[in-house]
């Protein structure tokens, strides 16, 4: 269960709304422009307030969702609940499908 919770956390964390919105709205990789990372501040700078708000909510939600899934669905003991949270942060910072180059992890860690 512990390993599965870590995999779920990392997988959720690796989902990048900043990168996806950049591709969908302007056809750009937000990691290559502006502040050069897949985070809310860069999305705000490149795409505007509404996409930045979406990015912030989803990035916060990744950390929350990782813990809730581990707790409620996987039944992970309370002492292990920080694991999926940190795995989500690592997934945000190092998403495998983006060459391990993501955001800084602040919003996901806050969630």
PyMOL commands that set and color helices and strands:
alter all, ss='L'
color gray80, all
select helices_A, chain A and resi 2-14+17-26+30-32+40-47+49-73+78-93+96-98+106-110
alter helices_A, ss='H'
color red, helices_A
deselect
rebuild
show_as cartoon
